[in-house]
């Protein structure tokens, strides 16, 4: 596996911080974890011993992710092709999240 390349472009040089657009793609759970770790280091969110939780999903209609962060995490869901999928987590608490896909889903859930 090659080292993931993360690129970003500031669309508006005068815009406040937080308006940077980042584009990336990963093809498997290990690569997703490497990209998430690199992004976390880039934005400073991965420190203090909190590592992303990456869960592979194969043909499931729902998944529960135990992250034990003690807070509500940021959640990203990628399909098999590595494209982000819009989902709304349910049953969210400070240590777990449950996601209902509505139909059989294969991909990756990332909590950070």
matplotlib code that plots the C-alpha trace (Angstrom):
import matplotlib.pyplot as plt

x = [0.0, 1.4, 1.3, -2.0, -1.6, -3.7, -4.2, -6.2, -6.9, -8.0, -10.8, -10.8, -7.5, -9.4, -11.9, -11.7, -10.1, -12.4, -13.3, -10.6, -11.8, -10.1, -10.4, -9.2, -10.1, -9.2, -9.8, -9.8, -10.2, -6.5, -6.0, -9.1, -7.5, -4.2, -6.1, -8.1, -5.0, -3.2, -6.2, -6.5, -2.9, -3.4, -6.2, -5.0, -8.0, -6.2, -4.1, -4.6, -4.7, -7.9, -7.6, -10.2, -12.4, -12.7, -15.3, -15.7, -19.3, -20.2, -23.9, -25.5, -28.6, -27.3, -24.2, -23.3, -19.9, -18.4, -15.9, -15.6, -14.6, -16.8, -18.3, -20.3, -17.9, -17.7, -18.9, -18.0, -19.4, -17.7, -19.2, -17.2, -16.0, -14.6, -17.3, -18.8, -22.4, -24.8, -26.4, -27.9, -26.7, -29.3, -29.0, -26.0, -24.5, -21.0, -19.6, -21.6, -23.5, -25.9, -26.4, -29.3, -28.6, -32.1, -30.8, -27.9, -24.6, -21.0, -18.4, -16.6, -17.7, -15.2, -15.7, -13.3]
y = [0.0, 3.4, 6.3, 8.2, 11.6, 14.3, 17.4, 20.5, 23.8, 27.0, 28.2, 31.7, 33.1, 35.6, 33.2, 32.3, 29.0, 26.1, 26.7, 24.5, 21.9, 18.5, 15.7, 12.1, 8.6, 5.3, 1.7, -0.3, 0.0, 0.2, 3.0, 4.8, 4.6, 6.0, 8.9, 9.6, 9.6, 11.9, 14.3, 14.2, 15.1, 17.9, 19.4, 18.4, 16.2, 12.9, 13.8, 13.0, 9.3, 9.3, 7.2, 6.9, 3.8, 2.2, -0.5, -2.5, -3.3, -6.2, -6.7, -5.2, -3.1, -1.5, -1.4, -0.3, 1.2, 1.2, 4.1, 4.9, 8.5, 9.8, 12.3, 12.3, 11.6, 12.9, 10.1, 9.4, 6.5, 5.4, 2.9, 0.2, 2.6, 5.0, 7.6, 9.3, 8.2, 10.5, 8.7, 9.9, 8.0, 6.9, 5.8, 8.1, 8.4, 9.3, 5.8, 4.2, 5.0, 3.0, 3.6, 2.2, 2.0, 1.2, -1.6, -4.0, -1.9, -2.7, -0.1, 1.6, 3.6, 5.9, 7.6, 10.2]
z = [0.0, -0.9, 1.5, 0.9, -0.7, 0.8, -1.2, -0.4, -2.1, -0.4, -2.6, -1.2, 0.1, 2.2, 3.7, 7.4, 8.4, 7.9, 4.3, 2.8, 0.4, 0.6, -1.9, -1.2, -2.1, -0.4, -1.6, 1.6, 5.3, 6.0, 3.5, 4.9, 8.4, 7.1, 5.4, 8.5, 10.6, 8.2, 8.2, 11.9, 12.2, 9.7, 11.7, 15.1, 15.9, 16.3, 19.3, 23.0, 22.4, 20.3, 17.2, 14.5, 14.7, 11.2, 10.7, 7.5, 6.6, 4.3, 3.2, 6.4, 6.7, 9.9, 12.0, 15.6, 16.1, 19.6, 19.7, 23.5, 22.8, 25.6, 23.1, 19.9, 17.1, 13.5, 11.3, 7.7, 5.6, 2.3, -0.1, -1.8, -4.5, -1.8, -2.3, 0.7, 1.4, 3.3, 6.3, 9.5, 12.6, 15.1, 18.7, 19.2, 22.6, 23.9, 23.3, 20.4, 17.2, 15.2, 11.5, 9.5, 5.7, 4.6, 2.4, 2.2, 2.3, 1.8, 2.7, 5.6, 8.6, 10.2, 13.5, 14.8]

ax = plt.figure().add_subplot(projection="3d")
ax.plot(x, y, z, "-o")
ax.set_aspect("equal")
plt.show()
